[in-house]
Each structure stands twice: as structure tokens, then as C-alpha cells.
Amino acid sequence: MTTTGRLGPSDLANARANIRAFIQLMKSEAVFLGQPDRLDKETLRAAHRRLERKGLLTTFTLWPFWPNEFVAHD
């Protein structure tokens, strides 16, 4: 975020909201994987796969954790 000059109050609020959304996604994937008591590499990979699938269907961003460059654009 520092490199791109995105440290304003709105950028930080957006980043905080997006990390919360990403952690919630990891939590739901952990439950789906049958391990609701921990977040590990497998839940991270599952969340990543879900974000990739979502990117195929719609344009979204989870900036700075999932920048627009990773979203499929037609």
C-alpha cells in the first residue's frame, strides 16, 4: 500500500474491511473443510480457489489482498 501511495483514511478503512471479509471467507472454508477450529494453509488455498471462481463470474476487488490484476476481465 505504501508503494502505491494508498495510505489515506479511506484506503485504510477499505483495506480493514476487506481483510475482515477475507478472514470471514477463510472461516467459512474452514467449516466446509471440517476444521472450524483452525485457519491454516488449506483454508487459505480454499479461500483463494473460491476467489478465483468468483473472479470468473463477476468483477470484484478485495484490495490490497486481492487486487484487480487477479480478476478475469472480458
Biopython code that builds the backbone (N, CA, C, O; Angstrom):
import numpy as np
from Bio.PDB.StructureBuilder import StructureBuilder

atoms = [
    (1, "MET", "N", (0.828, -1.173, 0.000)),
    (1, "MET", "CA", (0.000, 0.000, 0.000)),
    (1, "MET", "C", (0.879, 1.246, 0.000)),
    (1, "MET", "O", (0.549, 2.248, -0.635)),
    (2, "THR", "N", (1.985, 1.177, 0.707)),
    (2, "THR", "CA", (2.905, 2.303, 0.734)),
    (2, "THR", "C", (3.473, 2.560, -0.657)),
    (2, "THR", "O", (3.569, 3.706, -1.097)),
    (3, "THR", "N", (3.845, 1.488, -1.342)),
    (3, "THR", "CA", (4.434, 1.611, -2.671)),
    (3, "THR", "C", (3.493, 2.304, -3.645)),
    (3, "THR", "O", (3.935, 3.084, -4.489)),
    (4, "THR", "N", (2.204, 2.027, -3.534)),
    (4, "THR", "CA", (1.230, 2.613, -4.455)),
    (4, "THR", "C", (0.655, 3.923, -3.951)),
    (4, "THR", "O", (-0.203, 4.516, -4.605)),
    (5, "GLY", "N", (1.122, 4.386, -2.783)),
    (5, "GLY", "CA", (0.645, 5.661, -2.254)),
    (5, "GLY", "C", (-0.796, 5.633, -1.799)),
    (5, "GLY", "O", (-1.504, 6.636, -1.899)),
    (6, "ARG", "N", (-1.235, 4.492, -1.299)),
    (6, "ARG", "CA", (-2.628, 4.323, -0.893)),
    (6, "ARG", "C", (-2.725, 4.176, 0.622)),
    (6, "ARG", "O", (-3.104, 3.120, 1.128)),
    (7, "LEU", "N", (-2.380, 5.242, 1.339)),
    (7, "LEU", "CA", (-2.406, 5.203, 2.794)),
    (7, "LEU", "C", (-3.359, 6.224, 3.392)),
    (7, "LEU", "O", (-3.264, 6.549, 4.576)),
    (8, "GLY", "N", (-4.273, 6.728, 2.581)),
    (8, "GLY", "CA", (-5.251, 7.683, 3.094)),
    (8, "GLY", "C", (-6.260, 6.990, 3.994)),
    (8, "GLY", "O", (-6.354, 5.763, 3.998)),
    (9, "PRO", "N", (-7.019, 7.775, 4.760)),
    (9, "PRO", "CA", (-8.007, 7.200, 5.678)),
    (9, "PRO", "C", (-9.015, 6.280, 4.979)),
    (9, "PRO", "O", (-9.361, 5.228, 5.516)),
    (10, "SER", "N", (-9.484, 6.660, 3.798)),
    (10, "SER", "CA", (-10.448, 5.807, 3.090)),
    (10, "SER", "C", (-9.793, 4.522, 2.598)),
    (10, "SER", "O", (-10.423, 3.465, 2.598)),
    (11, "ASP", "N", (-8.526, 4.606, 2.176)),
    (11, "ASP", "CA", (-7.807, 3.404, 1.742)),
    (11, "ASP", "C", (-7.612, 2.435, 2.904)),
    (11, "ASP", "O", (-7.804, 1.229, 2.755)),
    (12, "LEU", "N", (-7.227, 2.974, 4.070)),
    (12, "LEU", "CA", (-7.030, 2.114, 5.240)),
    (12, "LEU", "C", (-8.342, 1.493, 5.702)),
    (12, "LEU", "O", (-8.373, 0.326, 6.095)),
    (13, "ALA", "N", (-9.416, 2.259, 5.658)),
    (13, "ALA", "CA", (-10.727, 1.711, 6.036)),
    (13, "ALA", "C", (-11.140, 0.613, 5.067)),
    (13, "ALA", "O", (-11.676, -0.413, 5.485)),
    (14, "ASN", "N", (-10.899, 0.818, 3.792)),
    (14, "ASN", "CA", (-11.228, -0.182, 2.784)),
    (14, "ASN", "C", (-10.394, -1.442, 2.986)),
    (14, "ASN", "O", (-10.917, -2.553, 2.895)),
    (15, "ALA", "N", (-9.102, -1.277, 3.260)),
    (15, "ALA", "CA", (-8.235, -2.437, 3.488)),
    (15, "ALA", "C", (-8.677, -3.218, 4.723)),
    (15, "ALA", "O", (-8.690, -4.449, 4.707)),
    (16, "ARG", "N", (-9.038, -2.512, 5.787)),
    (16, "ARG", "CA", (-9.507, -3.200, 7.007)),
    (16, "ARG", "C", (-10.794, -3.986, 6.735)),
    (16, "ARG", "O", (-10.931, -5.130, 7.168)),
    (17, "ALA", "N", (-11.724, -3.370, 6.022)),
    (17, "ALA", "CA", (-12.981, -4.051, 5.700)),
    (17, "ALA", "C", (-12.714, -5.279, 4.837)),
    (17, "ALA", "O", (-13.339, -6.323, 5.024)),
    (18, "ASN", "N", (-11.792, -5.151, 3.898)),
    (18, "ASN", "CA", (-11.502, -6.265, 3.007)),
    (18, "ASN", "C", (-10.771, -7.398, 3.711)),
    (18, "ASN", "O", (-11.006, -8.564, 3.393)),
    (19, "ILE", "N", (-9.893, -7.089, 4.658)),
    (19, "ILE", "CA", (-9.235, -8.178, 5.381)),
    (19, "ILE", "C", (-10.245, -8.905, 6.264)),
    (19, "ILE", "O", (-10.157, -10.120, 6.442)),
    (20, "ARG", "N", (-11.201, -8.164, 6.815)),
    (20, "ARG", "CA", (-12.269, -8.829, 7.586)),
    (20, "ARG", "C", (-13.079, -9.767, 6.691)),
    (20, "ARG", "O", (-13.392, -10.889, 7.087)),
    (21, "ALA", "N", (-13.416, -9.305, 5.489)),
    (21, "ALA", "CA", (-14.171, -10.148, 4.551)),
    (21, "ALA", "C", (-13.358, -11.380, 4.165)),
    (21, "ALA", "O", (-13.907, -12.478, 4.060)),
    (22, "PHE", "N", (-12.059, -11.206, 3.955)),
    (22, "PHE", "CA", (-11.218, -12.333, 3.584)),
    (22, "PHE", "C", (-11.116, -13.345, 4.726)),
    (22, "PHE", "O", (-11.164, -14.552, 4.490)),
    (23, "ILE", "N", (-10.977, -12.867, 5.940)),
    (23, "ILE", "CA", (-10.910, -13.770, 7.094)),
    (23, "ILE", "C", (-12.239, -14.506, 7.261)),
    (23, "ILE", "O", (-12.247, -15.694, 7.581)),
    (24, "GLN", "N", (-13.354, -13.823, 7.052)),
    (24, "GLN", "CA", (-14.664, -14.490, 7.119)),
    (24, "GLN", "C", (-14.755, -15.582, 6.056)),
    (24, "GLN", "O", (-15.290, -16.659, 6.316)),
    (25, "LEU", "N", (-14.238, -15.309, 4.867)),
    (25, "LEU", "CA", (-14.221, -16.313, 3.815)),
    (25, "LEU", "C", (-13.375, -17.508, 4.240)),
    (25, "LEU", "O", (-13.770, -18.654, 4.022)),
    (26, "MET", "N", (-12.225, -17.255, 4.838)),
    (26, "MET", "CA", (-11.387, -18.352, 5.325)),
    (26, "MET", "C", (-12.109, -19.150, 6.407)),
    (26, "MET", "O", (-12.014, -20.377, 6.437)),
    (27, "LYS", "N", (-12.831, -18.466, 7.296)),
    (27, "LYS", "CA", (-13.582, -19.166, 8.346)),
    (27, "LYS", "C", (-14.650, -20.072, 7.753)),
    (27, "LYS", "O", (-14.823, -21.206, 8.201)),
    (28, "SER", "N", (-15.363, -19.584, 6.755)),
    (28, "SER", "CA", (-16.407, -20.418, 6.144)),
    (28, "SER", "C", (-15.792, -21.602, 5.407)),
    (28, "SER", "O", (-16.362, -22.694, 5.404)),
    (29, "GLU", "N", (-14.641, -21.397, 4.787)),
    (29, "GLU", "CA", (-13.956, -22.509, 4.130)),
    (29, "GLU", "C", (-13.455, -23.523, 5.157)),
    (29, "GLU", "O", (-13.476, -24.725, 4.894)),
    (30, "ALA", "N", (-13.007, -23.054, 6.321)),
    (30, "ALA", "CA", (-12.556, -23.964, 7.373)),
    (30, "ALA", "C", (-13.697, -24.862, 7.829)),
    (30, "ALA", "O", (-13.502, -26.060, 8.035)),
    (31, "VAL", "N", (-14.882, -24.293, 7.986)),
    (31, "VAL", "CA", (-16.058, -25.077, 8.368)),
    (31, "VAL", "C", (-16.363, -26.101, 7.280)),
    (31, "VAL", "O", (-16.623, -27.267, 7.577)),
    (32, "PHE", "N", (-16.332, -25.669, 6.021)),
    (32, "PHE", "CA", (-16.607, -26.561, 4.900)),
    (32, "PHE", "C", (-15.591, -27.709, 4.846)),
    (32, "PHE", "O", (-15.935, -28.835, 4.487)),
    (33, "LEU", "N", (-14.348, -27.413, 5.204)),
    (33, "LEU", "CA", (-13.302, -28.438, 5.200)),
    (33, "LEU", "C", (-13.348, -29.327, 6.440)),
    (33, "LEU", "O", (-12.583, -30.285, 6.546)),
    (34, "GLY", "N", (-14.244, -29.012, 7.383)),
    (34, "GLY", "CA", (-14.380, -29.826, 8.581)),
    (34, "GLY", "C", (-13.369, -29.515, 9.664)),
    (34, "GLY", "O", (-13.111, -30.352, 10.530)),
    (35, "GLN", "N", (-12.793, -28.329, 9.628)),
    (35, "GLN", "CA", (-11.819, -27.939, 10.649)),
    (35, "GLN", "C", (-12.112, -26.516, 11.121)),
    (35, "GLN", "O", (-11.287, -25.620, 10.947)),
    (36, "PRO", "N", (-13.283, -26.311, 11.717)),
    (36, "PRO", "CA", (-13.691, -24.951, 12.104)),
    (36, "PRO", "C", (-12.857, -24.327, 13.213)),
    (36, "PRO", "O", (-12.993, -23.138, 13.502)),
    (37, "ASP", "N", (-11.994, -25.126, 13.836)),
    (37, "ASP", "CA", (-11.202, -24.610, 14.955)),
    (37, "ASP", "C", (-9.845, -24.063, 14.545)),
    (37, "ASP", "O", (-9.071, -23.634, 15.401)),
    (38, "ARG", "N", (-9.538, -24.071, 13.237)),
    (38, "ARG", "CA", (-8.230, -23.534, 12.837)),
    (38, "ARG", "C", (-8.258, -22.998, 11.402)),
    (38, "ARG", "O", (-9.003, -23.465, 10.541)),
    (39, "LEU", "N", (-7.407, -21.998, 11.197)),
    (39, "LEU", "CA", (-7.161, -21.452, 9.863)),
    (39, "LEU", "C", (-5.723, -21.811, 9.516)),
    (39, "LEU", "O", (-4.790, -21.458, 10.237)),
    (40, "ASP", "N", (-5.559, -22.514, 8.408)),
    (40, "ASP", "CA", (-4.226, -22.954, 8.033)),
    (40, "ASP", "C", (-4.027, -22.800, 6.538)),
    (40, "ASP", "O", (-4.809, -22.134, 5.860)),
    (41, "LYS", "N", (-2.982, -23.418, 6.034)),
    (41, "LYS", "CA", (-2.647, -23.309, 4.622)),
    (41, "LYS", "C", (-3.782, -23.837, 3.736)),
    (41, "LYS", "O", (-4.047, -23.289, 2.666)),
    (42, "GLU", "N", (-4.440, -24.892, 4.185)),
    (42, "GLU", "CA", (-5.535, -25.464, 3.393)),
    (42, "GLU", "C", (-6.730, -24.504, 3.304)),
    (42, "GLU", "O", (-7.350, -24.379, 2.248)),
    (43, "THR", "N", (-7.048, -23.830, 4.412)),
    (43, "THR", "CA", (-8.163, -22.875, 4.352)),
    (43, "THR", "C", (-7.783, -21.674, 3.493)),
    (43, "THR", "O", (-8.633, -21.119, 2.796)),
    (44, "LEU", "N", (-6.521, -21.268, 3.537)),
    (44, "LEU", "CA", (-6.062, -20.180, 2.674)),
    (44, "LEU", "C", (-6.185, -20.576, 1.208)),
    (44, "LEU", "O", (-6.657, -19.788, 0.389)),
    (45, "ARG", "N", (-5.767, -21.784, 0.877)),
    (45, "ARG", "CA", (-5.878, -22.263, -0.511)),
    (45, "ARG", "C", (-7.337, -22.363, -0.946)),
    (45, "ARG", "O", (-7.678, -22.000, -2.072)),
    (46, "ALA", "N", (-8.196, -22.855, -0.057)),
    (46, "ALA", "CA", (-9.620, -22.968, -0.395)),
    (46, "ALA", "C", (-10.233, -21.590, -0.629)),
    (46, "ALA", "O", (-11.018, -21.407, -1.559)),
    (47, "ALA", "N", (-9.879, -20.626, 0.209)),
    (47, "ALA", "CA", (-10.377, -19.256, 0.028)),
    (47, "ALA", "C", (-9.857, -18.684, -1.284)),
    (47, "ALA", "O", (-10.592, -17.998, -1.994)),
    (48, "HIS", "N", (-8.614, -18.955, -1.607)),
    (48, "HIS", "CA", (-8.025, -18.498, -2.867)),
    (48, "HIS", "C", (-8.781, -19.075, -4.056)),
    (48, "HIS", "O", (-9.091, -18.364, -5.011)),
    (49, "ARG", "N", (-9.073, -20.367, -3.990)),
    (49, "ARG", "CA", (-9.832, -21.005, -5.093)),
    (49, "ARG", "C", (-11.211, -20.382, -5.238)),
    (49, "ARG", "O", (-11.678, -20.144, -6.351)),
    (50, "ARG", "N", (-11.863, -20.117, -4.102)),
    (50, "ARG", "CA", (-13.191, -19.512, -4.169)),
    (50, "ARG", "C", (-13.116, -18.123, -4.799)),
    (50, "ARG", "O", (-13.968, -17.762, -5.611)),
    (51, "LEU", "N", (-12.103, -17.349, -4.428)),
    (51, "LEU", "CA", (-11.936, -16.025, -5.025)),
    (51, "LEU", "C", (-11.667, -16.121, -6.522)),
    (51, "LEU", "O", (-12.160, -15.301, -7.297)),
    (52, "GLU", "N", (-10.893, -17.109, -6.926)),
    (52, "GLU", "CA", (-10.641, -17.297, -8.358)),
    (52, "GLU", "C", (-11.937, -17.615, -9.098)),
    (52, "GLU", "O", (-12.198, -17.058, -10.164)),
    (53, "ARG", "N", (-12.750, -18.508, -8.534)),
    (53, "ARG", "CA", (-14.026, -18.846, -9.171)),
    (53, "ARG", "C", (-14.939, -17.626, -9.231)),
    (53, "ARG", "O", (-15.594, -17.381, -10.245)),
    (54, "LYS", "N", (-14.979, -16.865, -8.143)),
    (54, "LYS", "CA", (-15.806, -15.658, -8.117)),
    (54, "LYS", "C", (-15.327, -14.665, -9.173)),
    (54, "LYS", "O", (-16.140, -13.988, -9.802)),
    (55, "GLY", "N", (-14.017, -14.576, -9.370)),
    (55, "GLY", "CA", (-13.449, -13.670, -10.357)),
    (55, "GLY", "C", (-13.835, -14.033, -11.772)),
    (55, "GLY", "O", (-13.869, -13.167, -12.646)),
    (56, "LEU", "N", (-14.127, -15.299, -12.013)),
    (56, "LEU", "CA", (-14.572, -15.714, -13.346)),
    (56, "LEU", "C", (-16.000, -15.267, -13.624)),
    (56, "LEU", "O", (-16.378, -15.077, -14.780)),
    (57, "LEU", "N", (-16.795, -15.098, -12.574)),
    (57, "LEU", "CA", (-18.211, -14.773, -12.738)),
    (57, "LEU", "C", (-18.496, -13.277, -12.686)),
    (57, "LEU", "O", (-19.416, -12.796, -13.347)),
    (58, "THR", "N", (-17.722, -12.551, -11.915)),
    (58, "THR", "CA", (-18.005, -11.140, -11.705)),
    (58, "THR", "C", (-16.725, -10.382, -11.400)),
    (58, "THR", "O", (-15.752, -10.959, -10.914)),
    (59, "THR", "N", (-16.730, -9.105, -11.683)),
    (59, "THR", "CA", (-15.589, -8.268, -11.346)),
    (59, "THR", "C", (-15.737, -7.833, -9.895)),
    (59, "THR", "O", (-16.792, -7.342, -9.495)),
    (60, "PHE", "N", (-14.706, -8.006, -9.127)),
    (60, "PHE", "CA", (-14.713, -7.608, -7.728)),
    (60, "PHE", "C", (-13.284, -7.307, -7.329)),
    (60, "PHE", "O", (-12.347, -7.619, -8.064)),
    (61, "THR", "N", (-13.122, -6.719, -6.198)),
    (61, "THR", "CA", (-11.789, -6.486, -5.668)),
    (61, "THR", "C", (-11.807, -6.707, -4.166)),
    (61, "THR", "O", (-12.800, -6.433, -3.493)),
    (62, "LEU", "N", (-10.722, -7.194, -3.668)),
    (62, "LEU", "CA", (-10.519, -7.353, -2.237)),
    (62, "LEU", "C", (-9.193, -6.662, -1.928)),
    (62, "LEU", "O", (-8.354, -7.172, -1.185)),
    (63, "TRP", "N", (-9.042, -5.495, -2.522)),
    (63, "TRP", "CA", (-7.802, -4.726, -2.452)),
    (63, "TRP", "C", (-7.418, -4.463, -1.017)),
    (63, "TRP", "O", (-8.323, -4.237, -0.213)),
    (64, "PRO", "N", (-6.186, -4.471, -0.627)),
    (64, "PRO", "CA", (-4.988, -4.799, -1.404)),
    (64, "PRO", "C", (-4.639, -6.280, -1.377)),
    (64, "PRO", "O", (-3.576, -6.681, -1.850)),
    (65, "PHE", "N", (-5.527, -7.084, -0.829)),
    (65, "PHE", "CA", (-5.240, -8.507, -0.658)),
    (65, "PHE", "C", (-5.571, -9.327, -1.895)),
    (65, "PHE", "O", (-5.031, -10.418, -2.075)),
    (66, "TRP", "N", (-6.443, -8.819, -2.744)),
    (66, "TRP", "CA", (-6.789, -9.490, -3.987)),
    (66, "TRP", "C", (-6.999, -8.397, -5.026)),
    (66, "TRP", "O", (-8.136, -8.042, -5.334)),
    (67, "PRO", "N", (-5.901, -7.861, -5.569)),
    (67, "PRO", "CA", (-6.015, -6.711, -6.481)),
    (67, "PRO", "C", (-6.726, -7.045, -7.779)),
    (67, "PRO", "O", (-6.863, -8.210, -8.151)),
    (68, "ASN", "N", (-7.170, -6.014, -8.454)),
    (68, "ASN", "CA", (-7.902, -6.176, -9.715)),
    (68, "ASN", "C", (-7.110, -6.949, -10.759)),
    (68, "ASN", "O", (-7.709, -7.555, -11.648)),
    (69, "GLU", "N", (-5.785, -6.947, -10.682)),
    (69, "GLU", "CA", (-4.989, -7.650, -11.679)),
    (69, "GLU", "C", (-5.265, -9.162, -11.687)),
    (69, "GLU", "O", (-5.013, -9.835, -12.686)),
    (70, "PHE", "N", (-5.776, -9.682, -10.582)),
    (70, "PHE", "CA", (-6.058, -11.105, -10.496)),
    (70, "PHE", "C", (-7.475, -11.462, -10.934)),
    (70, "PHE", "O", (-7.830, -12.638, -11.010)),
    (71, "VAL", "N", (-8.271, -10.453, -11.219)),
    (71, "VAL", "CA", (-9.658, -10.685, -11.599)),
    (71, "VAL", "C", (-9.730, -10.810, -13.105)),
    (71, "VAL", "O", (-9.151, -9.999, -13.828)),
    (72, "ALA", "N", (-10.441, -11.826, -13.585)),
    (72, "ALA", "CA", (-10.590, -12.033, -15.022)),
    (72, "ALA", "C", (-11.488, -10.953, -15.601)),
    (72, "ALA", "O", (-12.587, -10.712, -15.101)),
    (73, "HIS", "N", (-11.023, -10.316, -16.641)),
    (73, "HIS", "CA", (-11.804, -9.286, -17.340)),
    (73, "HIS", "C", (-12.063, -9.741, -18.767)),
    (73, "HIS", "O", (-11.159, -10.240, -19.437)),
    (74, "ASP", "N", (-13.283, -9.573, -19.229)),
    (74, "ASP", "CA", (-13.611, -9.937, -20.621)),
    (74, "ASP", "C", (-13.752, -8.706, -21.469)),
    (74, "ASP", "O", (-14.025, -8.808, -22.665)),
]
sb = StructureBuilder()
sb.init_structure("model")
sb.init_model(0)
sb.init_chain("A")
sb.init_seg("    ")
for serial, (resi, resn, name, xyz) in enumerate(atoms, 1):
    if name == "N":
        sb.init_residue(resn, " ", resi, " ")
    sb.init_atom(name, np.array(xyz, "f"), 0.0, 1.0, " ", f" {name:<3s}", serial, name[0])
structure = sb.get_structure()
